[in-house]
Amino acid sequence: MSVASLKTALQNAVGTPSPSSSNENAEPHSRCDLTAVPDSSQKGDGTLTVELMVHPGYPSLPQEGGCGEGPDDFSQSLDRLHELRTLTDPELRRLYKEKNIQLCAFRDL
């Protein structure tokens, strides 16, 4: 996941294609494929719900954290920190504000 690919995916999801989406330097087949679920994605108030499956956070220390029985490879992965930094990048924060995008946990839907 990169800032550019996430920005393009989000713009496509909210119906405003990015001018760089046809850029030959763009990432092919971005891993940021956002799919709105038909019938349940559009609320009566005009809110569009789109799922972006990420697990941002900080890697847990050995012998701490993790899911269930303690730390595992995922909970200690630096990929979680990469996702956190990407999602909170200043360029994306501007897009969130401009497009009225609210990030939330799945449980908040």
Residue frames as qw, qx, qy, qz and C-alpha x, y, z in Angstrom:
[[0.000, 0.891, 0.454, 0.000, 0.00, 0.00, 0.00],
 [0.407, 0.042, 0.010, 0.912, 1.30, 3.42, -0.95],
 [0.106, 0.513, 0.299, -0.798, -0.10, 6.90, -0.46],
 [0.249, 0.286, -0.467, -0.799, -0.60, 7.26, -4.22],
 [0.273, -0.137, -0.900, -0.310, -2.46, 3.96, -4.65],
 [0.101, -0.478, -0.761, 0.426, -4.67, 4.55, -1.61],
 [0.131, 0.456, 0.068, -0.878, -5.45, 8.09, -2.76],
 [0.291, 0.129, -0.651, -0.689, -6.47, 6.83, -6.21],
 [0.244, -0.275, -0.929, -0.033, -8.60, 4.05, -4.73],
 [0.031, -0.508, -0.580, 0.636, -10.37, 6.44, -2.34],
 [0.205, 0.381, -0.171, -0.885, -11.02, 8.99, -5.09],
 [0.309, -0.014, -0.802, -0.511, -12.47, 6.27, -7.30],
 [0.179, -0.358, -0.886, 0.234, -14.65, 5.02, -4.43],
 [0.049, 0.600, 0.427, -0.675, -16.17, 8.46, -3.84],
 [0.514, 0.699, 0.491, 0.079, -16.61, 9.07, -7.56],
 [0.143, 0.959, -0.177, -0.170, -13.80, 11.51, -8.29],
 [0.924, 0.180, 0.034, 0.337, -11.14, 9.78, -10.38],
 [0.460, -0.687, 0.201, 0.526, -7.64, 11.01, -9.78],
 [0.473, 0.821, -0.216, -0.233, -5.97, 12.86, -12.66],
 [0.025, -0.616, 0.784, 0.076, -2.97, 10.61, -12.08],
 [0.795, -0.003, 0.554, -0.247, -5.03, 7.41, -12.42],
 [0.839, 0.540, 0.069, 0.012, -3.95, 7.13, -16.05],
 [0.051, -0.853, 0.517, 0.049, -0.35, 7.90, -15.19],
 [0.842, 0.301, -0.449, 0.000, 1.98, 5.28, -16.61],
 [0.237, 0.410, -0.710, 0.520, 3.99, 5.44, -13.36],
 [0.672, -0.349, 0.204, -0.620, 0.98, 4.45, -11.30],
 [0.311, -0.264, 0.901, -0.149, 1.13, 1.14, -9.49],
 [0.509, 0.013, -0.676, -0.533, -0.40, -1.64, -11.61],
 [0.684, -0.351, -0.614, -0.177, -3.25, -3.50, -9.92],
 [0.130, -0.548, 0.439, -0.700, -3.05, -1.57, -6.69],
 [0.359, -0.166, -0.883, 0.253, -3.43, -3.60, -3.53],
 [0.132, 0.233, 0.445, -0.854, -5.86, -0.92, -2.40],
 [0.229, -0.273, -0.715, -0.601, -8.98, -2.23, -4.11],
 [0.248, 0.115, 0.539, -0.797, -11.96, -0.69, -2.37],
 [0.219, -0.272, -0.812, -0.467, -15.33, -2.26, -2.95],
 [0.425, -0.093, 0.295, -0.851, -18.60, -0.82, -1.77],
 [0.155, 0.171, 0.970, -0.082, -21.06, -3.54, -0.82],
 [0.244, -0.285, -0.519, -0.769, -24.25, -3.23, -2.94],
 [0.505, -0.582, -0.544, -0.331, -27.51, -2.45, -1.13],
 [0.634, -0.658, -0.315, 0.256, -25.84, -1.93, 2.24],
 [0.570, -0.017, -0.020, 0.821, -23.13, 0.56, 1.29],
 [0.012, -0.362, -0.168, -0.917, -25.39, 3.56, 0.65],
 [0.079, -0.422, -0.726, 0.538, -27.32, 4.76, 3.67],
 [0.116, 0.797, 0.576, 0.140, -30.45, 6.86, 3.32],
 [0.205, -0.906, -0.060, 0.364, -28.55, 9.94, 4.50],
 [0.521, 0.829, -0.202, 0.029, -26.13, 9.82, 1.55],
 [0.394, -0.681, 0.618, 0.020, -23.34, 8.17, 3.52],
 [0.828, 0.380, -0.401, -0.095, -21.28, 5.71, 1.50],
 [0.685, -0.560, 0.465, -0.035, -19.55, 2.95, 3.44],
 [0.730, 0.539, -0.419, 0.019, -16.44, 1.44, 1.90],
 [0.854, -0.483, 0.168, 0.097, -14.28, -1.19, 3.57],
 [0.419, 0.725, -0.515, 0.186, -10.52, -0.86, 3.49],
 [0.930, -0.343, -0.129, 0.043, -9.04, -3.91, 5.16],
 [0.378, 0.607, -0.475, 0.513, -6.00, -2.79, 7.10],
 [0.757, -0.548, -0.320, 0.157, -4.60, -3.44, 10.55],
 [0.288, 0.716, -0.267, 0.577, -2.61, -0.30, 11.36],
 [0.700, -0.712, -0.014, -0.051, -0.73, -0.07, 14.60],
 [0.014, -0.773, 0.624, -0.115, 2.60, -0.57, 16.23],
 [0.724, 0.138, -0.676, 0.023, 4.38, -3.91, 16.23],
 [0.747, -0.635, 0.037, -0.194, 4.11, -5.59, 19.60],
 [0.029, -0.685, 0.713, -0.149, 7.20, -6.45, 21.54],
 [0.581, 0.065, -0.811, -0.020, 8.17, -10.09, 21.92],
 [0.295, -0.230, -0.828, 0.417, 6.28, -11.66, 24.82],
 [0.155, 0.398, 0.393, -0.814, 3.68, -8.84, 24.74],
 [0.457, 0.403, -0.120, -0.783, 0.49, -8.22, 22.78],
 [0.107, 0.083, -0.918, -0.372, -0.84, -10.28, 19.93],
 [0.680, -0.117, -0.192, -0.697, -4.13, -12.01, 19.43],
 [0.917, -0.166, -0.302, -0.202, -5.23, -14.83, 21.66],
 [0.914, -0.297, -0.122, 0.248, -2.27, -16.78, 23.02],
 [0.480, -0.654, 0.179, 0.557, 0.24, -13.92, 22.86],
 [0.167, 0.728, -0.341, -0.571, 2.38, -12.32, 20.18],
 [0.813, 0.279, 0.484, 0.165, 2.46, -13.82, 16.71],
 [0.504, 0.067, 0.383, 0.771, 4.21, -12.89, 13.45],
 [0.080, 0.725, 0.456, 0.510, 1.38, -10.53, 12.45],
 [0.384, -0.894, -0.225, 0.052, 1.29, -8.64, 15.74],
 [0.567, -0.580, 0.216, 0.544, 5.05, -8.09, 15.54],
 [0.602, 0.432, 0.436, 0.510, 5.05, -7.14, 11.84],
 [0.197, -0.360, 0.056, 0.910, 6.42, -3.79, 10.67],
 [0.019, 0.375, 0.677, 0.633, 3.67, -3.85, 8.02],
 [0.237, -0.758, -0.594, 0.126, 1.29, -2.58, 10.70],
 [0.287, -0.635, -0.034, 0.716, 3.45, 0.51, 11.22],
 [0.173, -0.005, 0.562, 0.809, 3.66, 1.05, 7.44],
 [0.091, -0.596, -0.725, -0.334, -0.14, 0.96, 7.22],
 [0.289, -0.777, -0.392, 0.400, -0.45, 3.41, 10.11],
 [0.272, -0.458, 0.206, 0.821, 2.01, 5.85, 8.52],
 [0.097, 0.213, 0.678, 0.697, 0.29, 5.56, 5.14],
 [0.158, -0.694, -0.689, -0.137, -3.21, 6.13, 6.53],
 [0.304, -0.841, -0.247, 0.374, -2.04, 9.17, 8.52],
 [0.510, 0.090, 0.274, 0.811, 0.09, 10.71, 5.76],
 [0.041, 0.496, 0.178, -0.849, -0.54, 14.48, 5.46],
 [0.202, 0.116, -0.584, -0.777, -1.53, 14.17, 1.77],
 [0.302, -0.331, -0.872, -0.198, -4.20, 11.60, 2.65],
 [0.138, -0.495, -0.594, 0.619, -5.36, 13.62, 5.66],
 [0.150, 0.317, -0.135, -0.927, -6.04, 16.53, 3.28],
 [0.323, -0.075, -0.759, -0.561, -8.02, 14.20, 1.01],
 [0.230, -0.407, -0.852, 0.235, -10.05, 12.87, 3.97],
 [0.001, -0.501, -0.346, 0.794, -10.97, 16.43, 4.92],
 [0.191, 0.251, -0.403, -0.859, -11.70, 17.53, 1.33],
 [0.440, -0.080, -0.756, -0.477, -13.93, 14.52, 0.58],
 [0.614, -0.375, 0.253, -0.646, -15.44, 14.26, 4.07],
 [0.777, 0.083, -0.624, -0.007, -13.93, 10.79, 4.55],
 [0.529, -0.622, 0.405, -0.412, -14.02, 9.40, 8.05],
 [0.502, 0.247, -0.823, 0.096, -11.80, 6.49, 9.00],
 [0.655, -0.415, 0.311, -0.549, -13.23, 4.21, 11.64],
 [0.191, -0.213, 0.955, -0.085, -13.00, 0.73, 13.04],
 [0.322, -0.172, -0.816, -0.448, -15.34, -1.93, 11.64],
 [0.233, -0.430, -0.801, 0.345, -17.10, -2.10, 15.00],
 [0.022, 0.384, 0.211, -0.898, -18.05, 1.60, 14.63],
 [0.181, -0.052, -0.603, -0.775, -20.20, 1.01, 11.54]]
